[in-house]
Amino acid sequence: MSIELNRPYIILTIRDHELAARMVALGICPGTEFRMVRSHKYMSTYIIEVQGREFDLRREELDQIMFQ
């Protein structure tokens, strides 16, 4: 799924259970709104903003998050 910068998205589910547990510990769970604020495609990292905080995700982590 492609993702646009600065567009709001809602997390539907996180498919990887280990990743889901880490994200829930940070307050990021299904129903949470986020925005992609930067991407570093050469390093395959993406910066998302959730409730005013920024988090780095690797491409393979972002691929495990279903959103709309």
Secondary structure as GFF3:
##gff-version 3
##sequence-region A 1 68
A	DSSP	beta_strand	8	14	.	.	.	ID=ss1
A	DSSP	alpha_helix	17	25	.	.	.	ID=ss2
A	DSSP	beta_strand	33	40	.	.	.	ID=ss3
A	DSSP	beta_strand	45	50	.	.	.	ID=ss4
A	DSSP	beta_strand	53	58	.	.	.	ID=ss5
A	DSSP	alpha_helix	59	62	.	.	.	ID=ss6
A	DSSP	beta_strand	65	67	.	.	.	ID=ss7
###
